């Protein structure tokens, strides 16, 4: 581990998403803005497979199931499921708008939002819709699922707590604009807004604010 470049590969477009992999595969899977997903051998960088044009740019990190299925949203207003062994498309679900962030996968259900502010729950096995709600503003972050609750931030200024059956349980106005996903550690939710006096807001699991952090003014 000395920082020496081992290999590099070029794709047909910019890479905004974090790479991922699948269980038991010595590979790196990358979704690209050139409408394509690539799988490379992690040791050599050799291209294992790449998809055809999937119909839209991808900037979110795919979710990966334990049985080797990739789930990724596109700017073509779709959520896709693909076989991680060869990139073959298994199903497609049309959304109302672009899907910016990667989905969350929990208990066989995909949870994700689109830029029109719709929030979806899909059956991961076949892509059928379980439910859909429209909380508020564009959704550009991956939600966090904890037991029977979903913690969701929108591009506006609000944290939503949603049940896994699609009911909005609580909302908390944070302030500023929220582009990043919430982070849950123990019993604390951390939210990092932009354009706001506080860089970090900590809340309990019921959405009540516990403390904030703002840098000292010089």
C-alpha positions in Angstrom: 0.0 0.0 0.0 2.2 2.8 -1.3 -0.1 4.9 -3.5 1.4 3.5 -6.7 -1.0 3.4 -9.6 -1.8 -0.2 -10.3 -4.2 0.2 -13.3 -6.6 2.7 -14.9 -9.5 2.4 -17.3 -11.4 5.0 -19.2 -15.1 5.1 -19.7 -17.2 7.0 -22.2 -18.3 9.7 -19.8 -17.7 11.3 -16.4 -17.9 9.1 -13.2 -19.9 10.7 -10.4 -21.0 7.6 -8.6 -19.0 5.7 -6.0 -18.0 2.2 -7.3 -19.5 -0.9 -5.8 -19.0 -4.7 -6.0 -21.0 -7.9 -5.4 -20.5 -10.6 -2.8 -18.0 -13.2 -4.0 -16.9 -11.2 -7.0 -13.3 -9.7 -7.3 -14.7 -6.9 -9.4 -15.5 -3.2 -9.4 -18.8 -2.1 -10.8 -19.1 1.5 -12.0 -22.1 3.4 -13.3 -21.3 6.2 -15.7 -22.8 9.3 -17.1 -22.3 7.8 -20.6 -25.5 5.7 -19.9 -23.4 2.5 -19.3 -22.4 0.3 -16.4 -19.0 -1.3 -16.4 -17.6 -4.2 -14.5 -13.8 -4.4 -14.2 -11.5 -7.1 -12.6 -10.3 -5.5 -9.4 -6.8 -6.8 -9.7 -6.0 -6.2 -13.3 -8.6 -3.6 -14.5 -9.6 -6.0 -17.3 -13.1 -5.2 -18.6 -15.4 -8.1 -17.6 -18.6 -6.7 -19.2 -20.4 -3.5 -20.0 -24.0 -2.8 -20.6 -25.6 -1.4 -23.7 -26.9 2.2 -23.5 -29.4 2.1 -20.6 -31.2 5.3 -21.7 -29.8 7.8 -19.3 -26.9 9.1 -17.3 -26.3 7.5 -13.8 -24.8 9.4 -10.9 -26.0 7.3 -8.0 -24.3 4.3 -6.6 -26.2 1.1 -7.4 -27.6 -1.0 -4.6 -26.5 -4.6 -4.6 -28.5 -7.6 -3.3 -26.9 -10.6 -1.7 -28.0 -12.7 -4.8 -26.1 -10.5 -7.2 -28.7 -8.1 -8.6 -27.8 -4.4 -9.2 -30.4 -1.7 -8.8 -29.7 1.7 -10.3 -31.7 4.8 -11.2 -31.1 6.9 -14.4 -31.6 10.3 -15.9 -33.9 8.5 -18.3 -36.5 8.5 -15.5 -36.2 4.8 -14.7 -35.1 2.4 -12.0 -33.4 -0.7 -13.4 -32.4 -4.1 -12.1 -29.5 -5.9 -13.8 -27.7 -9.2 -13.4 -24.3 -8.4 -11.8 -22.7 -11.3 -13.6 -23.2 -10.0 -17.1 -25.1 -6.7 -17.0 -28.3 -8.1 -18.5 -31.3 -6.0 -17.7 -33.9 -7.9 -15.7 -36.6 -5.3 -15.3 -37.3 -1.5 -15.8 -39.6 0.7 -13.9 -40.6 4.2 -15.3 -40.5 7.0 -12.8 -42.0 10.5 -13.1 -38.6 12.2 -13.3 -34.8 11.7 -13.2 -33.5 9.4 -10.5 -30.5 11.1 -9.0 -29.4 9.0 -6.0 -29.0 5.3 -5.6 -31.8 3.4 -3.9 -31.8 1.8 -0.5 -32.5 -1.9 -0.4 -34.1 -3.4 2.7 -36.2 -6.6 3.2 -36.7 -7.1 -0.6 -37.9 -3.5 -1.2 -36.2 -0.6 -3.0 -36.7 2.9 -1.6 -35.7 5.9 -3.7 -36.9 9.3 -4.9 -36.9 11.4 -8.1 -36.4 15.1 -9.0 -40.2 15.7 -9.0 -40.2 14.8 -5.3 -41.9 11.4 -5.6 -40.7 8.7 -3.3 -41.1 5.1 -4.4 -41.2 1.6 -2.8 -40.7 -1.1 -5.4 -40.7 -4.9 -5.1 -37.0 -5.7 -5.7 -37.8 -9.0 -7.3 -39.9 -7.8 -10.2 -40.0 -4.0 -10.1 -43.7 -3.7 -9.3 -44.9 -0.6 -7.3 -45.8 -1.2 -3.6 -46.5 2.5 -3.0 -45.6 6.0 -3.9 -45.9 9.3 -2.0 -44.8 12.9 -2.8 -43.3 14.4 0.4 -41.8 17.8 -0.8 -39.2 19.1 -3.2 -36.7 17.2 -5.3 -35.1 14.1 -3.7 -31.4 13.8 -4.5 -30.1 11.6 -1.7 -30.3 7.9 -0.7 -32.7 7.3 2.2 -31.7 5.3 5.3 -33.9 2.4 6.4 -33.8 1.5 10.1 -36.2 -1.3 11.2 -39.7 -0.2 10.1 -38.8 3.5 9.4 -37.3 5.3 6.5 -35.3 8.6 7.1 -35.4 10.8 4.0 -34.1 14.2 3.2 -35.2 16.4 0.4 -33.5 19.2 -1.6 -35.5 21.6 0.5 -34.9 21.9 4.2 -36.8 19.0 5.7 -36.1 15.5 7.2 -39.0 13.1 6.7 -39.6 10.0 8.8 -41.7 7.5 6.7 -43.0 4.1 7.6 -42.1 1.2 5.4 -45.8 1.1 4.5 -45.7 4.6 3.1 -47.1 6.8 5.8 -45.4 10.0 6.7 -44.8 9.7 10.5 -43.0 13.0 11.2 -41.2 15.9 9.6 -38.5 18.2 10.9 -37.5 21.4 9.3 -33.7 21.6 9.3 -33.0 24.7 7.3 -30.9 25.5 4.2 -30.7 23.0 1.3 -30.1 19.3 1.9 -28.3 17.3 -0.9 -26.6 14.6 1.2 -28.1 11.5 2.8 -28.8 11.4 6.5 -26.3 9.4 8.6 -27.5 7.3 11.5 -25.1 6.2 14.3 -26.6 4.6 17.3 -29.6 6.7 18.3 -28.5 9.8 16.5 -29.3 11.1 13.0 -26.8 13.5 11.4 -27.9 15.9 8.6 -25.5 18.2 6.8 -27.3 21.1 5.1 -25.8 23.7 2.8 -26.5 27.4 2.7 -27.3 27.4 6.4 -25.6 28.7 9.6 -25.1 25.1 10.9 -22.9 22.7 9.0 -24.2 19.7 11.0 -27.4 19.0 12.8 -27.9 16.1 15.2 -31.4 14.7 15.9 -32.8 11.7 17.8 -34.6 8.9 16.1 -37.9 10.8 16.6 -36.6 13.7 14.6 -36.1 16.1 17.5 -33.0 18.3 17.4 -30.3 17.5 19.9 -27.5 19.9 18.9 -26.0 21.8 16.0 -22.5 22.6 14.9 -21.6 26.0 13.3 -18.0 27.1 12.7 -16.8 30.0 14.8 -16.9 33.3 13.0 -13.6 35.1 12.7 
